[in-house]
Amino acid sequence: MSPALQRPHVLIVSDDPELTGFLGEGLIYAGFWTSTIASAVQALEVFRLRSFDAMVLDAALGGMGAIELLRRLRGRSDRATTAERADIPILVIAASSDELDPVRAEQAGANGVIVAPIELEQFAVDLGRAVSAWRALHPNRKWADEAALGPA
């Protein structure tokens, strides 16, 4: 199996071009693959088509918002049309401690809330730990990019 397929693939969900650019490029240098999506509806749709190894979610996401997206991904929303769509680690980034209640975010399904300013190097370590912890609980699960190739 190619080592490239064993790099964690992170979905970044934000409608803020500065945040997606910063994380999208920075996390690649830290050893991740990244994809970006600018809306909650697009994120729900993409999880019908493929999986990722982790997700980074902007707390200020427009439209249905970060909390409702979390609830729908985790199957905890009264509007969820399916069971859990994603059991992967999801970290939420908030611009300030007033922007998002961490308890509410965790109840909705977040694995953690990171408050800006973000130190990319430390964020990559935190994200890597979240992915490693998740993989320890799911040792037989293929990496997202490996799974996207289909059966061997």
C-alpha positions in Angstrom: 0.0 0.0 0.0 1.3 3.4 -0.9 2.5 5.6 2.0 0.6 8.5 0.4 -2.7 6.7 1.1 -1.8 6.5 4.8 -1.6 10.2 5.3 -4.7 11.5 7.2 -7.1 13.3 4.8 -8.8 16.2 6.6 -11.9 17.9 5.4 -11.9 21.7 6.3 -15.4 23.1 6.4 -15.4 26.9 6.4 -16.7 29.8 4.3 -13.8 31.9 5.3 -11.2 31.9 2.5 -8.4 33.0 4.8 -9.0 30.2 7.3 -9.3 27.6 4.6 -6.1 28.8 2.9 -4.2 28.9 6.1 -5.3 25.4 7.2 -5.5 23.9 3.8 -1.9 24.7 2.9 -0.4 24.5 6.4 -1.8 21.1 7.2 -0.3 19.7 4.0 3.2 20.7 5.2 2.4 19.1 8.6 1.7 15.7 6.9 -2.0 15.7 6.1 -4.0 15.8 2.9 -6.7 18.4 2.9 -9.9 19.2 1.1 -12.1 22.3 1.7 -15.8 22.8 1.5 -17.5 26.2 2.0 -21.0 25.1 3.2 -22.7 22.7 5.6 -25.0 21.4 2.9 -22.0 20.5 0.7 -20.3 18.8 3.7 -23.4 16.7 4.3 -23.5 15.7 0.6 -19.8 14.9 0.4 -20.1 12.5 3.4 -22.7 10.5 1.3 -19.9 10.0 -1.3 -16.8 9.4 0.7 -15.1 9.5 4.1 -12.3 11.5 5.6 -9.9 10.8 8.5 -10.8 14.0 10.4 -12.7 17.2 10.0 -12.0 20.8 11.0 -15.1 22.9 11.3 -15.3 26.7 11.4 -17.6 27.7 14.3 -18.8 30.8 12.3 -19.9 28.7 9.4 -22.9 30.3 7.7 -26.1 28.7 6.6 -27.3 25.9 8.9 -24.3 26.6 11.2 -21.6 24.5 12.9 -23.8 23.1 15.7 -26.5 21.8 13.4 -23.9 20.4 11.0 -22.3 18.5 13.9 -25.7 17.2 15.0 -26.6 16.0 11.5 -23.2 14.4 11.0 -23.5 12.6 14.3 -27.1 11.6 13.8 -28.2 13.8 16.7 -30.4 16.3 14.9 -34.2 16.1 14.7 -33.6 17.0 11.1 -31.1 14.2 10.5 -32.3 12.0 7.6 -29.9 9.2 8.4 -28.0 7.7 11.3 -24.5 8.9 12.0 -22.7 10.0 8.8 -19.3 10.5 10.3 -17.7 9.0 13.4 -14.3 10.6 12.6 -12.7 13.2 14.9 -14.1 16.7 14.4 -12.4 19.7 15.8 -14.1 23.1 15.8 -12.2 26.4 15.5 -13.8 29.4 17.1 -12.6 33.0 16.7 -13.1 33.7 20.4 -14.3 31.9 23.6 -17.6 33.8 23.2 -18.3 32.5 19.7 -19.2 28.9 20.7 -19.9 27.1 23.9 -17.5 24.2 24.1 -20.0 22.1 26.1 -22.7 22.7 23.5 -20.3 21.8 20.7 -19.2 18.6 22.4 -22.9 17.6 23.0 -23.5 18.1 19.3 -20.6 15.8 18.4 -17.4 17.8 18.4 -14.2 16.2 19.7 -12.8 19.5 20.8 -13.0 23.3 20.3 -9.8 25.3 19.5 -10.0 29.0 20.1 -8.0 31.4 17.9 -5.3 32.5 17.5 -4.2 29.2 16.1 -0.6 28.1 16.2 -0.4 25.8 13.2 2.3 23.6 14.5 0.4 22.9 17.8 -2.9 22.6 15.9 -1.3 19.9 13.7 -0.1 18.0 16.8 -3.6 18.2 18.3 -5.2 17.0 15.1 -2.7 14.2 14.8 -3.4 13.1 18.3 -7.2 13.1 17.6 -6.6 11.0 14.5 -4.3 8.6 16.3 -6.7 8.1 19.2 -9.6 7.5 16.7 -7.5 5.0 14.7 -6.6 3.1 17.9 -10.3 2.6 18.5 -10.8 1.5 14.8 -7.6 -0.4 13.9 -9.2 -2.2 11.0 -10.6 0.9 9.3 -8.9 1.9 6.1 -7.5 5.4 5.7 -10.0 7.5 3.9 -8.0 7.8 0.6 -7.3 4.0 0.6 -11.1 3.3 1.2 -12.0 5.7 -1.7 -10.1 3.5 -4.1 -12.6 0.7 -3.4 -12.0 -3.0 -2.7 -8.5 -4.4 -3.4 
